[in-house]
Amino acid sequence: QVQLVESGGGLVQAGGSLRLSCTASRSTSSGDTIVWHRQAPGKAREWVATSFATGISGYAESAKGRFIVSRDNAKNTVFLQMNRMKSEDTAVYYCFSQTWRDWGRGTQVTVSS
């Protein structure tokens, strides 16, 4: 089991940027694949981006060209840099560990138009 803590959420104007962090309480010797999801009010949780343990990243269409995932394995932390943000990015953002199958509690992101 692992504890995941998201941070970095907040209020930002449309067109602005935020960087979210997901810090795990432990890691695997081979690294961990971390998946970012988000859930807007009244909507289902949706995939945003994946940071694979291999270093490869994957993005949902809504995130391509605007969001970037990166990682600091020494700190068990994965980042989600969100640029050119839109009002439709407003949601609670969660990270998920593929290895431990655990979710964080989420961090609220609100984009004002």
N, CA, C and O of each residue as an XYZ file, in Angstrom:
452
protein
N       0.850     -1.194      0.000
C       0.000      0.000      0.000
C       0.887      1.246      0.000
O       1.997      1.249      0.533
N       0.355      2.305     -0.619
C       1.109      3.544     -0.689
C       0.166      4.704     -0.446
O      -1.010      4.646     -0.804
N       0.682      5.751      0.159
C      -0.091      6.981      0.297
C       0.361      7.960     -0.781
O       1.552      8.217     -0.957
N      -0.604      8.488     -1.484
C      -0.331      9.463     -2.529
C      -0.924     10.799     -2.101
O      -2.070     10.867     -1.656
N      -0.146     11.841     -2.236
C      -0.610     13.170     -1.859
C      -0.446     14.106     -3.039
O       0.663     14.348     -3.515
N      -1.576     14.629     -3.501
C      -1.547     15.625     -4.563
C      -1.472     17.020     -3.951
O      -2.009     17.267     -2.871
N      -0.813     17.910     -4.643
C      -0.735     19.299     -4.205
C      -0.543     20.193     -5.406
O      -0.253     19.721     -6.506
N      -0.706     21.493     -5.192
C      -0.475     22.451     -6.258
C      -1.729     22.995     -6.903
O      -1.654     23.878     -7.759
N      -2.879     22.485     -6.509
C      -4.113     22.992     -7.073
C      -4.409     24.402     -6.597
O      -3.745     24.926     -5.702
N      -5.415     25.005     -7.210
C      -5.796     26.347     -6.833
C      -6.636     27.003     -7.896
O      -7.182     26.341     -8.779
N      -6.731     28.296     -7.802
C      -7.512     29.101     -8.742
C      -6.564     29.787     -9.714
O      -5.579     30.405     -9.311
N      -6.875     29.669    -10.985
C      -6.038     30.284    -12.019
C      -6.950     30.843    -13.103
O      -8.039     30.320    -13.342
N      -6.503     31.896    -13.747
C      -7.274     32.460    -14.840
C      -7.065     31.648    -16.112
O      -6.031     31.006    -16.293
N      -8.042     31.686    -16.968
C      -7.916     31.021    -18.262
C      -6.677     31.532    -18.976
O      -6.402     32.732    -18.999
N      -5.936     30.599    -19.558
C      -4.683     30.942    -20.213
C      -3.473     30.814    -19.310
O      -2.336     30.852    -19.782
N      -3.706     30.664    -18.022
C      -2.621     30.558    -17.058
C      -2.111     29.141    -16.899
O      -2.490     28.240    -17.647
N      -1.244     28.954    -15.911
C      -0.599     27.668    -15.692
C      -0.635     27.281    -14.223
O      -0.688     28.129    -13.332
N      -0.606     25.987    -14.002
C      -0.456     25.406    -12.668
C       0.419     24.178    -12.789
O       0.456     23.521    -13.829
N       1.120     23.879    -11.715
C       1.868     22.621    -11.676
C       1.418     21.819    -10.463
O       1.550     22.250     -9.317
N       0.888     20.649    -10.750
C       0.463     19.736     -9.698
C       1.580     18.756     -9.382
O       2.398     18.415    -10.237
N       1.590     18.315     -8.141
C       2.552     17.305     -7.709
C       1.810     16.120     -7.125
O       0.753     16.275     -6.514
N       2.357     14.963     -7.313
C       1.846     13.730     -6.704
C       3.043     13.055     -6.045
O       3.953     12.580     -6.724
N       3.032     13.020     -4.733
C       4.153     12.444     -3.991
C       3.705     11.159     -3.319
O       2.697     11.119     -2.613
N       4.476     10.116     -3.556
C       4.173      8.805     -2.981
C       5.000      8.570     -1.724
O       6.128      9.045     -1.597
N       4.406      7.826     -0.803
C       5.091      7.555      0.459
C       6.163      6.487      0.316
O       7.014      6.324      1.191
N       6.112      5.751     -0.810
C       7.112      4.734     -1.070
C       7.219      4.519     -2.568
O       6.385      5.013     -3.326
N       8.192      3.819     -2.985
C       8.350      3.536     -4.404
C       8.769      2.080     -4.564
O       9.146      1.407     -3.605
N       8.689      1.617     -5.814
C       9.198      0.294     -6.130
C      10.623      0.450     -6.623
O      11.029      1.532     -7.048
N      11.360     -0.608     -6.567
C      12.751     -0.536     -7.007
C      12.846     -0.222     -8.485
O      13.865      0.296     -8.941
N      11.802     -0.526     -9.243
C      11.827     -0.269    -10.685
C      11.030      0.965    -11.057
O      10.779      1.207    -12.238
N      10.632      1.742    -10.075
C       9.833      2.923    -10.370
C       8.362      2.573    -10.419
O       7.989      1.407    -10.294
N       7.548      3.555    -10.596
C       6.111      3.375    -10.540
C       5.468      4.172    -11.660
O       5.864      5.303    -11.944
N       4.488      3.578    -12.282
C       3.700      4.308    -13.272
C       2.593      5.048    -12.541
O       1.811      4.451    -11.801
N       2.539      6.354    -12.757
C       1.548      7.203    -12.103
C       0.602      7.760    -13.156
O       1.023      8.260    -14.199
N      -0.661      7.660    -12.859
C      -1.687      8.108    -13.796
C      -2.448      9.277    -13.179
O      -2.887      9.207    -12.031
N      -2.598     10.343    -13.945
C      -3.408     11.486    -13.523
C      -4.810     11.364    -14.113
O      -4.985     11.089    -15.300
N      -5.792     11.574    -13.258
C      -7.180     11.631    -13.673
C      -7.767     12.935    -13.145
O      -7.158     13.617    -12.321
N      -8.941     13.263    -13.628
C      -9.654     14.404    -13.077
C     -11.147     14.126    -13.110
O     -11.640     13.318    -13.897
N     -11.841     14.819    -12.236
C     -13.290     14.669    -12.191
C     -13.926     16.033    -11.989
O     -13.750     16.682    -10.959
N     -14.663     16.441    -12.994
C     -15.388     17.698    -12.932
C     -16.743     17.460    -12.276
O     -17.236     16.332    -12.268
N     -17.349     18.506    -11.727
C     -18.653     18.343    -11.071
C     -19.689     17.739    -12.011
O     -19.880     18.211    -13.132
N     -20.344     16.701    -11.542
C     -21.387     16.079    -12.328
C     -20.910     15.195    -13.460
O     -21.717     14.695    -14.243
N     -19.603     14.999    -13.551
C     -19.054     14.186    -14.645
C     -18.262     13.008    -14.091
O     -17.858     12.989    -12.928
N     -18.055     12.027    -14.965
C     -17.267     10.865    -14.572
C     -15.782     11.232    -14.506
O     -15.326     12.181    -15.143
N     -15.058     10.460    -13.726
C     -13.612     10.660    -13.665
C     -13.008     10.283    -15.009
O     -13.386      9.273    -15.601
N     -12.071     11.091    -15.493
C     -11.488     10.842    -16.797
C      -9.972     10.871    -16.718
O      -9.385     11.571    -15.893
N      -9.363     10.101    -17.587
C      -7.910     10.043    -17.676
C      -7.367     11.326    -18.274
O      -7.941     11.883    -19.210
N      -6.248     11.791    -17.722
C      -5.607     12.999    -18.209
C      -4.233     12.683    -18.816
O      -3.943     13.053    -19.954
N      -3.400     11.996    -18.037
C      -2.040     11.739    -18.506
C      -1.432     10.615    -17.676
O      -1.857     10.344    -16.554
N      -0.428      9.973    -18.259
C       0.290      8.894    -17.584
C       1.786      9.136    -17.649
O       2.332      9.487    -18.695
N       2.433      8.943    -16.520
C       3.887      8.963    -16.475
C       4.345      7.536    -16.217
O       4.264      7.040    -15.093
N       4.831      6.875    -17.276
C       5.247      5.497    -17.141
C       6.593      5.424    -16.428
O       7.411      6.342    -16.494
N       6.789      4.301    -15.745
C       8.044      4.092    -15.034
C       9.240      4.127    -15.977
O      10.356      4.429    -15.556
N       9.011      3.820    -17.241
C      10.076      3.829    -18.242
C      10.497      5.243    -18.640
O      11.527      5.438    -19.284
N       9.684      6.225    -18.247
C       9.983      7.607    -18.625
C       9.111      8.130    -19.747
O       9.088      9.328    -20.030
N       8.391      7.213    -20.383
C       7.476      7.606    -21.453
C       6.226      8.225    -20.841
O       5.824      7.864    -19.735
N       5.616      9.152    -21.560
C       4.391      9.799    -21.097
C       3.292      9.601    -22.120
O       3.554      9.435    -23.311
N       2.066      9.620    -21.646
C       0.910      9.550    -22.523
C      -0.109     10.579    -22.090
O      -0.219     10.901    -20.907
N      -0.854     11.095    -23.053
C      -1.790     12.188    -22.773
C      -3.138     11.943    -23.439
O      -3.223     11.415    -24.547
N      -4.178     12.342    -22.733
C      -5.500     12.390    -23.338
C      -5.515     13.519    -24.369
O      -4.705     14.445    -24.311
N      -6.446     13.422    -25.306
C      -6.525     14.451    -26.345
C      -6.709     15.838    -25.737
O      -6.177     16.823    -26.248
N      -7.456     15.906    -24.655
C      -7.725     17.209    -24.032
C      -6.468     17.828    -23.420
O      -6.419     19.033    -23.169
N      -5.454     16.996    -23.183
C      -4.231     17.469    -22.532
C      -3.064     17.645    -23.502
O      -2.101     18.350    -23.198
N      -3.148     17.019    -24.641
C      -2.033     17.075    -25.593
C      -1.717     18.502    -26.002
O      -2.603     19.293    -26.325
N      -0.427     18.806    -25.977
C       0.023     20.131    -26.388
C      -0.076     21.187    -25.303
O       0.447     22.290    -25.460
N      -0.744     20.859    -24.200
C      -0.881     21.831    -23.109
C      -0.307     21.330    -21.790
O       0.253     22.109    -21.019
N      -0.441     20.044    -21.530
C       0.003     19.468    -20.262
C       1.276     18.658    -20.483
O       1.482     18.048    -21.532
N       2.116     18.676    -19.458
C       3.356     17.914    -19.517
C       3.569     17.214    -18.184
O       3.494     17.836    -17.125
N       3.838     15.904    -18.245
C       4.175     15.177    -17.019
C       5.692     15.016    -16.941
O       6.378     14.844    -17.948
N       6.177     15.078    -15.723
C       7.587     14.840    -15.468
C       7.697     14.169    -14.108
O       6.716     14.068    -13.370
N       8.895     13.713    -13.788
C       9.015     12.989    -12.531
C      10.379     13.200    -11.904
O      11.378     13.447    -12.578
N      10.377     13.092    -10.594
C      11.611     13.107     -9.825
C      11.592     11.825     -8.994
O      11.041     11.789     -7.894
N      12.199     10.785     -9.536
C      12.140      9.483     -8.876
C      12.805      9.495     -7.501
O      12.397      8.762     -6.601
N      13.812     10.315     -7.349
C      14.502     10.385     -6.060
C      13.571     10.882     -4.957
O      13.758     10.575     -3.780
N      12.561     11.660     -5.364
C      11.608     12.203     -4.396
C      10.244     11.533     -4.491
O       9.279     11.975     -3.867
N      10.175     10.457     -5.281
C       8.897      9.733     -5.452
C       7.779     10.690     -5.856
O       6.651     10.568     -5.379
N       8.086     11.623     -6.719
C       7.123     12.653     -7.084
C       6.969     12.730     -8.599
O       7.944     12.688     -9.349
N       5.718     12.844     -9.021
C       5.383     13.056    -10.418
C       4.662     14.395    -10.516
O       3.824     14.729     -9.679
N       4.999     15.145    -11.541
C       4.416     16.469    -11.730
C       3.506     16.490    -12.953
O       3.709     15.756    -13.921
N       2.511     17.342    -12.878
C       1.644     17.603    -14.035
C       1.653     19.115    -14.252
O       1.015     19.868    -13.517
N       2.382     19.534    -15.264
C       2.428     20.948    -15.621
C       1.282     21.235    -16.582
O       1.188     20.628    -17.648
N       0.432     22.145    -16.205
C      -0.735     22.467    -17.010
C      -0.603     23.896    -17.514
O      -0.518     24.840    -16.729
N      -0.588     24.042    -18.829
C      -0.419     25.349    -19.462
C      -1.632     25.693    -20.305
O      -2.425     24.822    -20.660
N      -1.766     26.961    -20.619
C      -2.877     27.442    -21.475
C      -4.192     26.834    -20.991
O      -4.952     26.244    -21.758
N      -4.424     26.994    -19.729
C      -5.570     26.336    -19.116
C      -6.891     26.948    -19.564
O      -6.990     28.129    -19.896
N      -7.911     26.072    -19.555
C      -9.239     26.456    -20.009
C     -10.228     26.211    -18.874
O      -9.934     25.488    -17.922
N     -11.392     26.819    -18.991
C     -12.406     26.638    -17.950
C     -12.802     25.172    -17.826
O     -13.154     24.712    -16.740
N     -12.746     24.443    -18.926
C     -13.111     23.029    -18.877
C     -12.070     22.160    -18.185
O     -12.289     20.963    -17.999
N     -10.949     22.741    -17.805
C      -9.963     22.016    -16.999
C     -10.327     22.023    -15.514
O      -9.679     21.354    -14.710
N     -11.354     22.772    -15.158
C     -11.790     22.818    -13.765
C     -12.254     21.440    -13.317
O     -13.154     20.848    -13.913
N     -11.631     20.945    -12.269
C     -11.920     19.595    -11.781
C     -11.083     19.332    -10.537
O     -10.199     20.109    -10.176
N     -11.390     18.225     -9.902
C     -10.498     17.689     -8.886
C      -9.547     16.730     -9.589
O      -9.980     15.835    -10.316
N      -8.274     16.917     -9.374
C      -7.253     16.116    -10.031
C      -6.711     15.080     -9.044
O      -6.353     15.390     -7.908
N      -6.668     13.844     -9.526
C      -6.219     12.721     -8.704
C      -5.039     12.032     -9.375
O      -4.936     11.999    -10.601
N      -4.164     11.491     -8.561
C      -3.142     10.607     -9.117
C      -3.379      9.190     -8.593
O      -3.947      8.977     -7.521
N      -2.919      8.241     -9.396
C      -3.156      6.819     -9.136
C      -1.865      6.069     -9.385
O      -1.179      6.304    -10.379
N      -1.541      5.168     -8.480
C      -0.351      4.340     -8.613
C      -0.715      3.009     -9.247
O      -1.530      2.259     -8.709
N      -0.106      2.715    -10.401
C      -0.361      1.437    -11.062
C       0.201      0.273    -10.258
O      -0.350     -0.828    -10.269
N       1.292      0.525     -9.570
C       1.929     -0.551     -8.818
C       1.122     -0.920     -7.578
O       0.865     -2.094     -7.314
N       0.732      0.096     -6.829
C       0.073     -0.142     -5.554
C      -1.454     -0.086     -5.652
O      -2.158     -0.435     -4.705
N      -1.945      0.348     -6.785
C      -3.398      0.419     -7.010
C      -4.073      1.307     -5.963
O      -5.134      0.976     -5.435
N      -3.449      2.410     -5.684
C      -3.990      3.359     -4.710
C      -4.197      4.734     -5.356
O      -3.495      5.123     -6.290
N      -5.189      5.451     -4.819
C      -5.490      6.805     -5.266
C      -5.083      7.811     -4.203
O      -5.060      7.505     -3.011
N      -4.764      9.009     -4.652
C      -4.642     10.128     -3.741
C      -6.020     10.709     -3.473
O      -7.015     10.251     -4.035
N      -6.077     11.723     -2.609
C      -7.361     12.321     -2.265
C      -7.754     13.449     -3.197
O      -8.882     13.940     -3.138
N      -6.855     13.858     -4.038
C      -7.185     14.865     -5.034
C      -6.836     16.283     -4.618
O      -6.675     16.593     -3.438
N      -6.726     17.126     -5.625
C      -6.488     18.550     -5.406
C      -7.374     19.332     -6.369
O      -7.451     19.014     -7.555
N      -8.029     20.337     -5.857
C      -8.997     21.100     -6.654
C      -8.276     22.100     -7.552
O      -7.391     22.837     -7.117
N      -8.680     22.100     -8.805
C      -8.193     23.085     -9.772
C      -9.400     23.822    -10.317
O     -10.349     23.203    -10.800
N      -9.364     25.122    -10.242
C     -10.451     25.940    -10.752
C      -9.888     26.976    -11.716
O      -8.985     27.741    -11.377
N     -10.437     26.984    -12.913
C      -9.990     27.928    -13.939
C     -11.112     28.923    -14.182
O     -12.216     28.548    -14.576
N     -10.825     30.170    -13.948
C     -11.832     31.203    -14.147
C     -11.693     31.806    -15.546
O     -10.590     32.030    -16.043
N     -12.828     32.056    -16.151
C     -12.815     32.590    -17.520
C     -12.908     34.104    -17.517
O     -12.910     34.723    -18.581
